[in-house]
Amino acid sequence: MRSHGVPSFPDPNGNGQIPKQEIIQLGVSGPRLEAAQSACMKLWPYQPPSQAQQRQQLTSYLKFARCMRSHGVPGFPDPTVGSGGRVEFPISISKDGFDPHSPQILAKAHECKHVLPPGPGLPEVTVSP
């Protein structure tokens, strides 16, 4: 990013995450930032899924949501496509009525894991109060 015109682009933190910066903090114009991002995208470790991959993941996660509901979690939501094309489950503890990180819910999630394709594990959840 720096060699493509964004000299104040931050280093990753200790967890390998790049701190979120507003464009004003970077001191460049929108077009310059977009050009640098485009030039460097192939180096970014996370590549957004293709539309076919999104549809396949969405289908698997819909099966997972149905399984969770059939295993006693009636408020388990259907997945949505979030920022960057990631398929995720937006869970509101107050609205949906459960904490997705509780031992009881995690046990049910492991019971339903069989409907998911082999991969890194359970789906990503976005939790709000």
HELIX and SHEET records of a PDB file:
HELIX    1   1 ARG A    2  HIS A    4  5                                   3    
HELIX    2   2 ILE A   23  LEU A   26  1                                   4    
HELIX    3   3 GLY A   30  CYS A   40  1                                  11    
HELIX    4   4 MET A   41  LEU A   43  5                                   3    
HELIX    5   5 GLN A   51  SER A   70  1                                  20    
HELIX    6   6 SER A   83  GLY A   85  5                                   3    
HELIX    7   7 ILE A   93  ASP A   96  1                                   4    
HELIX    8   8 PRO A  103  CYS A  112  1                                  10    
HELIX    9   9 LYS A  113  VAL A  115  5                                   3    
SHEET    1   A 3 THR A  80  VAL A  81  0                                        
SHEET    2   A 3 VAL A  87  SER A  92 -1                                        
SHEET    3   A 3 VAL A 125  SER A 128  1                                        
END                                                                             
